[in-house]
Amino acid sequence: MTTGVNPVRGVQLSPSFMEQSALPGSRITYTLRLTNTGNVTQSYTLGLISTRPAVLEPYSTTLLAGQEQDVQASVYLPPFLLKSADTYVLVWYDTFTGTMATFARLSTLVEIHQLYLPVILE
């Protein structure tokens, strides 16, 4: 008698929320850990939901059951940024099912410094 193991697909991205501070005109990089929590080899593709372009590393990966890998998303903040915060959603898609496998919310607090010019009276 033989028994089979049902394939279980699962993935975790941690932390699920990350917040960092940065100055306008700088680049900020988020490093997260992607873990295949299933019992089969899975392939994933990375995506970022954002109003800003980003560098995603790696763009895609294949993980064995139980395997982990660090992933990064780098975002450039324009020098004349006036918003005080930006939120991004880092998403991993399961390439086998074509569905979203997991996500993490990334938040950037932009350090905006007030500039006061002197008042000159004549």
C-alpha positions, 0 to 999 in steps of 0.5 A: 500500500502506498500513500501520497502526500498532497501538495500544499502551496504556501508562502510568507513575506516577513515582516508584513509591515515595515516603516523607514524614514528618509530625506527627499533626494535619497534612496531607501531600501527595504529588505524582507524575507520570503519563505516557502511554507509549503511542501512543494517547490514554488516559483514567484514573481515580484511586483510593487504597487506604488506611484513611484518606480522601484528596483526589485531584487530579485524580480523572480525566484524559485524556492524549494519547500521550506527554503528562505530568501531575502528580497529587496525593494529600493525606492528613490525619493525625489529631491523636492518631495512635499508629501510626508509619507508614501506607502507601497505594497510589495507583492509576490505572485505564484507563477503556477496559479497566477495569483497573489501569494503574499504581500507586505506593506512598506511605508516611507516617512519623508523627513521634510525640514522647514526652511525659514528665510530671514526677514530684512527690514529697511 
